[in-house]
C-alpha cells in the first residue's frame, strides 16, 4: 500500500482514543504518571496543531530513561502489576512523540487496545466496559483513517465505517464469548501486588480491627438461596476461628496442630445457597453456620473453618449446604480442648480473678456462661463503632473501665473469661446478617456486617455458639448495624434506609451489578459448562465447544457475507426487473431496444415512434438512468418508477 | 547460489481476469486475500491479549479480544467486498516517444452501488522501480480512472501486461488483490534523432527532379528565420546581412512541394539510426507544416500533412 504520512485529523482521532484508554486507568495511576501521560498527549496535540516538528531523540531518550527510573523508584521494580501497566502507558505516550508514519500510528493503536485490556486488571465494572467500547471505537476509526492512502476522509464516514465493523463483529464476539473453551487460569504466576487494596476479614483479631473494617460499605459477598433465606438471627457466616491469645491479639491455631476433625450431627432442614464472593486476597471461604456440604476445591480445617487452596484474588462463586441446627464436636479431641483453655501467663489479672471466682462458686459451665452474659446485659456496657483505645491490659480495661466496645471487644473478653473459668472457648470471626435485595432475591453481605462471636465447649452439647454482642445490642443481630448504631452508620449514602427512593434505586443498581458479575465477569469454565450442558442436555467436552465455536463463527460470517453482498445487488435487480417490464411493454408495441442502445437514446427513439406516449417514456427513461447510473435511488424514486411503469399502457 | 535458491514467483500461477469483451470483471474466482504485515501483527497482539485474559481471568478482556476478533473477521469481508465485482476496462494510452513516460488509463467501474475506497493499481510484476501504485476512490455506481505510468524504452507497442488491482481498505489488516489483463497497449514512437539534420535534397527520384528544380519554378513569398536543416542555398544572405539572424527564403512552391523521406536514401549506421532520423524529419516537416511522403521498404505514404498523416507515418516507423 502506498504509504501516507498521517495528518492532523489522524492525530486527533488517535489522541482521542488514547485519552479514553487513559481515562480507564486514571483512578489507579500514581499522580505523576497520570500527569505525565496527559502532558504528553497535550504536547503532541499542540505540536500537530501548530505544525511544529516532533521532538528530537536527544529530548526523548532522557525522558524515556527518566520514566523508567521514576517507575523503578516508585515501585522498587518494573515487573509488578502496577509498575508494568504504568510503564506501558508512559512508553506509549513517549512513542506518540515520535509517531510520524502509518506504522507508528498502527503500533500506537494496537498499544491502545492492549492498554485497554490492562485496565481490566483494576476494574471490570459496567462503567469501564462502556468506556472500553468507546475507546475501541475511536481507535478503530483512527485505523480506518490511516489506512486510506490518500487521506482526507470525512470524519462521519470514518466513524460510520468503524461502527459498522464493530457492530457486525458483535455476533462473532457473542459466539466466541459463549463458546471459546475457557481454561482455568493462571497460565503463569500473577504478580505479587495483584491483591493490593482489597479489604476483608483478617486472620487475626485485636481491639479496633473489626470495627475499622466495619466502616467500609463495600460488598463482601452476595448469597442466593435455593429456598427461603434463614431468619436474621441464624445468619452467621463462619470465617476464621481464632484459638491463640497473647494478651492482646487473637490468632488462628498453629497450622501444624492436627486435631481430630470435630464430629458434626446436623438436624432439621438444610439450607442450600450459592455465594459470589468478592476478592479478598485471603483464603477464607465464608459459609453459613454450620456447613455440611462444602464447595468444590476447598479445605476443611478441624475447627470447621473452610479455606480455599489459593488466596481469593478474583471474584469466586461457590455452592454449599448448611444446617443451622447442629451439634458440633461432642467428642472433641483432648488436645484441642487443652488449646481452647490456654491463656497467657501474665496480664489482665482482674478479669482472671473475676472468672476464677465464678468457677470457684461451684456453678455449672452453663451457669457461668449465663453469668458472663448477664454481666454484659445488666451493667453499663455500650455497643459502639468508635470505642476508646485500650492500653496494655485490654481485657481488664474494657471490662472494668471503658465498657464501650464493638463485637471484637465483647467476643474477646467473653472467651477470655470462659477460659479463665475453665470452659474451653474460642473466637469465631465472620459476618453476621446481610440485607435482602428483593429485586434479585439475594442477600447482600457487606464489610460492615463483619462480626466476631464465641464458641464454648460444653459437655454433651459440644461447641455452642454464644454471641455476647447479642446480650448488649440485640438489635445488631436482628436488624443489622444500621439499626443498632444509627449515629455511626457506615453504609454508603445510597444504601441507607433514610431515603426509600434512593434505597430502591440502590437495590436496583446492585441487582444489575450482581447480574453483570454473574453473567459477564464470572462466566468461567464452570459456568460455561453448566450453561451449555443444561442447554444441550448432555455433558460437553472442550472439543465439543471448539467445534461448536468454529461452526457458529463460520455460520455468522456466511450470514454477514450474504447480507453485506446481497443488500445492494437485490436493489439493482429489482430496478432491472422493472425496466425489463417497461422494455417488454414497448416490445409489444413493436419497439425493440438494440443491444448497444443506452436507456436515454432508446427512450428518445421510442418517444419519437410513439408521440402519444412521449412524455411518459421520457420520464421513465430519465428516472431509470438517474437511478441506475447516478445512484439516485431512494424509496420514493423506486415507488415512482414502479407506478410509472406499471401504469404504462 | 542465492539465485538458484530463489523461489519461483508463485503469483504467476494465480488466475488473471482477461477482458473477454470490453470489461474485465473481478468475480470471486479471481480475488485473493492474505493478511498484511500489520494484520499478522494485529493477530499476534490479539493472542497476547487472549493469553493475558486467560491468565488473569478477565471476562471483559475476553469481551474485548473477541470483539476485536469479530471486527477483524468482518474487516476481511469488507476488504474483499471493496474489490469484488469491480469492472476494469482499458482507458486511453496516448502514444509517446521512446524514453518518455507512457501512461495507461484503467477505468474502474462499480456496478453494485457501493463506493469503493482506496482501490490501487500497479503493474505486476513491477516493471519499473519508479512506478508507484495509483490509488483511487470509485463512486457508487460510477467509474474512476487510475493512471499507471511507466518509462517506455523501445519503439513499438508497449503492452501494459498484467495489472494487479488491490485494496487494503478499511483497516489495512488484509490485502485483497486480483489480476487483470486488459490488452491496453501504448504505441511508442521511435526516439527522434537528437540533432537536426537537413532534409534530404533528392525528394523523389521518380518525379524526375529534385526539390530545387521544383523550387525554381515557384514564387518567392517571404522569409522565415533559419532552422537547422534548411538548405544553405535557400538562405537569403543579403537579407540576413541587413537584419539580425539568418533568414531562409520561402517559396510558395517549396511549401507545397513534397518532401520525400526515403528509407533507402537515409544515411545511418543501422536501421534504428535511420528510423530515428526519419522520425526527426517527420517532426521537423510537421513543424514547418510541409507536405512530406514516407517511403519504407514495405509501405509508402503519399505526401500529405496534418496530425493524422504524421501519426500514420510515425506508427509505421514505430512498428517497422
Interface residues (C-beta under 8 A of the other chain):
Chain A: X1 X2 X102 X103 X106 X110 X113 X114 X116 X117 X118 X120 X121 X124 X128 X129 X132 X136 X140 X143 X144 X146 X147 X148 X149 X150 X161 X165 X166 X168 X169 X170 X171 X172 X173 X176 X177 X180 X182 X183 X184 X185 X186 X187 X188 X190 X194 X314 X520 X521 X522 X523 X524 X553 X557 X560 X561 X564 X565 X568 X569 X571 X572 X628 X629 X630 X631 X633
Chain B: X36 X38 X41 X42 X45 X48 X49 X51 X52 X53 X54 X55 X56 X57 X58 X59 X60 X61 X62 X63 X64 X65 X66 X67 X68 X69 X70 X71 X72 X73 X74 X75 X77 X78 X81 X84 X111 X112 X113 X114 X117 X118 X120 X132 X133 X135 X137 X139 X140 X141 X142 X168 X169 X170 X171 X172 X175
